[in-house]
C-alpha cells in the first residue's frame, strides 16, 4: 500500500514538473510577473537582460492558491470551510493591488507574486556563479522592490477578509472561529499556501440578577495567525472616566443570549452573517460608551464607515457589572425611551414603548421602508436625533435592496398627524406668574 502511495506522489510530482515547463505556463507566468514588477515600482524590461533559460529559472518556482483546512484539534463544519474558501477566492480574483489598469489581482499576488519575489531575492544573493555582471545588476535592481516581505505584507489585506469571515460565522453563545495562514518553503518547485480554520467552544458563567439565575457567554476572539484565543476585556476607565485609576482591573465582557436575540430582531435589514459581524466588532474592537437617559453606561453597537473613519451606530448594549465582569443584558434600538434619541421622540411626540413597537420603530427596517418625505415632522425628528445620518450612510454605502412600503407609510403618517393634532388641541390649566 505504501509503495502505491509513493508511486502516486512521484507521478503527481512528474505531472507538476511537466506543467511548469510548458510554454503556456511560462508565458502566463511571465505576463503576471511583468504586472507584479510594475505594481512594485520596478522596470519589467530589466528581465530582457536575461537569457531565455535564465528567465525560465526565475519563473520556475510556483506558489499554490490558498487551500482552506480545519486546524488539527478544531471542529469546523465542511460547509463553512467551503463558504470561506469560495468567498476568499472570489475576492482575490476580483480585487486589484495598486493601479487597477495594470490588472494585478490578489490571486496573482498570492501565487506568482509570492513565488517570484522569493526567487528574485534569492537570485540577488547568489552572486556571479549563474549570472553575468550585467544580468546580476538587473536582478539586483529588481530585488529591492520585494524586500521586507512586501508581498506577504500586502496579502494582509486578504487576511483582513478572512478575519471578517470567521467573525461573521462565529456565534458568541456557541462557537468562535479563527484562522492561521501558513506559506511553506518550496517543495519540488511548489510553495504550499494553507489557511487553517480553528474553533473555540464558548465558555459561560452563571450569575444572579433581580433574584433570578441567568447565563452569560464569554466574548472571545478566536486564534488569529498564531496568536491564541483571548477573552475580550474593556478598560474600566472608559466606563467610569470620572473615577480614573492607574490600577483599575480590566472588565471581562460577557453577553446573554437574550441580547443576541434582541439584536437579531431589531437589526433586521442585514443578513445573519453581516449582523453577527457588526455585533462582534462592537463588542471586541469598538468599545464606545453612551449613557441612558438615567445616566447608566451602555456600549454602542454599529459599524465603522471606512471612508469617514467613524462609527455609525444603530443600537445599544446595556450592561451590568459583576465581579470584574461586564455582562451585556439586552439590545436597545435607537428609539428606546431609555436612549437620548428615544427620549427626543418621547418629549416631542409623546411616544411610549408600546407606540414604538406598534409602529415598528424598534426595527431598523422601519427607517428604510417608510417615506419620510410624506411625514415632515418625523423627518425633522430624524435629522435632530442624527438618525437620518445613519440612514444616509447605510443607503449610500451598502448594497441592500430597499423599497418604500406605501401602506406602512400611510399608517405612520396618520399616527403622527393624530399625535400632533392631539398635542395642539390639549388645553393646559392657567397658572399664576
FIKOL-598919 format. One line per 3 residues: for each residue x, y negated, z negated of C-alpha. Coordinates in steps of 0.1 Angstrom, whole numbers. Example, Ala and Ser with C-alpha at 12.3 -4.5 7.8 and 13.67 -1.06 7.14 Angstrom:
BEGIN
123:45:-78; 137:11:-71 .
END
This chain:
BEGIN
0:0:0; 29:-24:-9; 46:-16:24 .
14:-26:43; 12:-59:24; 49:-67:32 .
43:-59:69; 13:-83:69; 34:-110:53 .
61:-106:79; 35:-106:107; 20:-138:93 .
54:-155:90; 63:-145:125; 30:-159:137 .
36:-192:119; 71:-194:134; 57:-189:169 .
31:-216:164; 57:-240:151; 78:-235:183 .
50:-241:208; 51:-272:230; 16:-281:218 .
26:-282:182; 58:-301:189; 40:-327:209 .
13:-331:184; 38:-334:155; 59:-359:175 .
28:-381:181; 19:-380:144; 54:-388:133 .
56:-418:155; 25:-432:138; 39:-425:104 .
72:-443:112; 52:-473:124; 30:-475:93 .
60:-473:71; 78:-501:89; 103:-482:110 .
111:-481:147; 98:-449:164; 123:-455:192 .
152:-445:168; 142:-409:174; 153:-413:211 .
189:-413:199; 184:-376:190; 186:-346:214 .
155:-326:221; 169:-298:199; 176:-322:170 .
141:-337:173; 127:-302:170; 148:-297:139 .
133:-329:123; 98:-318:132; 103:-282:123 .
91:-284:87; 53:-281:82; 30:-290:54 .
-4:-275:50; -36:-294:43; -46:-292:7 .
-62:-260:-5; -86:-260:-34; -84:-233:-60 .
-96:-226:-95; -68:-231:-121; -60:-199:-140 .
-80:-196:-172; -107:-220:-160; -142:-214:-147 .
-154:-234:-117; -183:-221:-96; -173:-214:-60 .
-199:-238:-46; -183:-266:-65; -149:-257:-51 .
-163:-257:-16; -181:-290:-22; -149:-307:-34 .
-128:-292:-6; -152:-302:22; -157:-337:8 .
-119:-344:4; -110:-331:38; -138:-352:54 .
-124:-383:36; -89:-375:47; -100:-372:83 .
-120:-405:82; -97:-428:62; -66:-445:76 .
-34:-456:59; -23:-491:69; -33:-507:102 .
-63:-488:115; -53:-495:151; -23:-472:145 .
-47:-444:136; -27:-426:109; -53:-406:89 .
-47:-394:53; -49:-359:66; -19:-365:89 .
-1:-382:60; -7:-352:37; 6:-328:64 .
30:-343:89; 39:-372:66; 49:-351:36 .
69:-327:58; 87:-354:79; 96:-376:50 .
111:-347:32; 133:-336:60; 144:-370:72 .
156:-378:36; 175:-345:36; 190:-352:70 .
202:-386:59; 223:-369:33; 236:-341:55 .
264:-362:68; 281:-357:102; 280:-319:102 .
250:-318:125; 246:-353:139; 269:-377:157 .
277:-410:141; 252:-428:163; 225:-403:156 .
232:-403:118; 229:-441:119; 194:-438:135 .
184:-413:108; 197:-435:80; 178:-464:93 .
146:-444:91; 152:-428:57; 147:-459:35 .
111:-461:48; 103:-430:28; 124:-434:-3 .
110:-433:-39; 83:-407:-30; 64:-433:-9 .
44:-408:10; 33:-389:-21; 26:-422:-39 .
2:-432:-10; -16:-399:-15; -26:-411:-49 .
-54:-428:-30; -69:-394:-22; -61:-382:-57 .
-85:-410:-68; -113:-395:-47; -106:-361:-63 .
-108:-377:-97; -141:-393:-88; -155:-359:-76 .
-145:-340:-107; -162:-367:-128; -193:-365:-107 .
-195:-328:-112; -187:-328:-150; -216:-326:-175 .
-208:-341:-209; -232:-317:-226; -220:-286:-207 .
-186:-285:-189; -158:-310:-179; -137:-306:-148 .
-102:-319:-140; -76:-313:-113; -38:-309:-106 .
-23:-314:-72; 9:-294:-65; 30:-297:-34 .
56:-269:-34; 91:-268:-18; 91:-253:17 .
90:-215:22; 98:-202:57; 93:-237:72 .
60:-244:53; 52:-266:23; 22:-255:3 .
-3:-281:-9; -28:-269:-36; -53:-287:-57 .
-62:-267:-88; -95:-275:-103; -97:-269:-141 .
-125:-268:-166; -130:-276:-203; -160:-263:-223 .
-177:-291:-242; -174:-294:-280; -203:-306:-302 .
-209:-319:-337; -240:-318:-359; -250:-350:-378 .
-280:-363:-397; -298:-394:-387; -331:-406:-401 .
-334:-374:-421; -331:-352:-390; -302:-330:-380 .
-290:-337:-344; -264:-326:-320; -239:-348:-300 .
-213:-338:-275; -177:-349:-272; -170:-374:-244 .
-139:-359:-228; -117:-365:-198; -106:-333:-181 .
-70:-324:-172; -56:-348:-147; -24:-340:-128 .
-7:-321:-156; -20:-343:-184; -40:-323:-210 .
-77:-329:-215; -84:-355:-242; -112:-368:-264 .
-121:-404:-254; -118:-429:-281; -127:-466:-284 .
-108:-493:-304; -129:-502:-334; -118:-539:-330 .
-137:-540:-297; -169:-533:-316; -162:-554:-346 .
-140:-583:-333; -147:-604:-364; -131:-576:-386 .
-100:-571:-365; -74:-549:-382; -40:-537:-371 .
-46:-504:-389; -81:-496:-376; -87:-459:-367 .
-100:-454:-331; -135:-440:-329; -141:-408:-310 .
-171:-411:-286; -199:-386:-286; -233:-386:-269 .
-267:-370:-274; -284:-350:-247; -313:-374:-252 .
-292:-403:-240; -282:-384:-209; -318:-375:-202 .
-330:-411:-206; -302:-423:-182; -313:-397:-157 .
-349:-410:-158; -340:-447:-157; -311:-448:-133 .
-333:-432:-107; -320:-447:-75; -287:-428:-74 .
-281:-391:-67; -273:-369:-97; -236:-369:-88 .
-233:-407:-84; -253:-414:-116; -231:-389:-135 .
-200:-407:-123; -212:-441:-135; -222:-427:-169 .
-188:-410:-172; -169:-441:-161; -188:-464:-185 .
-181:-441:-215; -145:-432:-205; -130:-463:-190 .
-150:-495:-192; -159:-498:-229; -178:-531:-226 .
-197:-542:-256; -230:-562:-257; -254:-568:-286 .
-291:-560:-291; -314:-589:-300; -309:-580:-337 .
-271:-581:-333; -263:-544:-332; -235:-535:-307 .
-242:-514:-276; -219:-500:-248; -228:-513:-213 .
-235:-489:-185; -227:-499:-150; -203:-496:-120 .
-172:-515:-111; -176:-537:-80; -143:-530:-62 .
-144:-562:-41; -151:-586:-70; -134:-566:-98 .
-164:-569:-121; -188:-545:-138; -224:-546:-125 .
-244:-533:-154; -278:-516:-152; -284:-504:-188 .
-270:-500:-223; -260:-472:-247; -270:-480:-283 .
-249:-461:-308; -243:-454:-345; -210:-447:-363 .
-205:-417:-385; -171:-406:-399; -149:-423:-373 .
-172:-411:-345; -192:-434:-323; -224:-415:-313 .
-245:-427:-284; -281:-422:-293; -301:-432:-262 .
-301:-453:-230; -319:-486:-228; -329:-502:-194 .
-322:-538:-188; -358:-548:-196; -360:-531:-230 .
-372:-557:-256; -340:-549:-276; -318:-564:-249 .
-312:-600:-240; -328:-595:-206; -358:-578:-221 .
-362:-605:-248; -364:-631:-220; -394:-612:-204 .
-410:-608:-238; -407:-645:-245; -418:-658:-211 .
-444:-633:-202; -453:-616:-235; -442:-582:-221 .
-442:-554:-246; -427:-519:-243; -459:-504:-231 .
-462:-531:-204; -427:-524:-191; -435:-487:-189 .
-468:-493:-172; -452:-515:-145; -422:-491:-141 .
-398:-518:-151; -378:-494:-172; -365:-477:-140 .
-340:-492:-115; -362:-482:-86; -387:-510:-97 .
-362:-536:-86; -358:-522:-51; -394:-513:-42 .
-412:-545:-53; -413:-575:-30; -404:-603:-55 .
-409:-630:-28; -446:-625:-34; -442:-630:-72 .
-422:-662:-76; -425:-663:-114; -409:-628:-116 .
-382:-637:-91; -372:-667:-112; -370:-645:-143 .
-347:-620:-124; -324:-649:-115; -324:-663:-150 .
-315:-629:-165; -289:-622:-139; -308:-590:-128 .
-310:-605:-93; -273:-604:-91; -273:-566:-99 .
-300:-561:-72; -280:-580:-46; -247:-562:-52 .
-263:-528:-51; -282:-536:-18; -251:-550:-2 .
-225:-525:-14; -243:-492:-14; -257:-470:14 .
-291:-465:-1; -325:-463:16; -348:-489:0 .
-383:-496:12; -409:-520:-2; -440:-504:-18 .
-468:-529:-9; -493:-512:-31; -470:-514:-61 .
-461:-549:-52; -498:-560:-53; -503:-542:-87 .
-473:-560:-102; -483:-593:-87; -518:-591:-101 .
-504:-582:-135; -481:-612:-137; -507:-636:-123 .
-531:-625:-151; -503:-629:-177; -496:-664:-165 .
-533:-673:-164; -539:-659:-199; -510:-679:-212 .
-523:-711:-195; -558:-706:-210; -546:-700:-245 .
-559:-727:-269; -534:-734:-297; -547:-749:-330 .
-537:-785:-336; -510:-792:-362; -501:-823:-380 .
-470:-841:-370 .
END
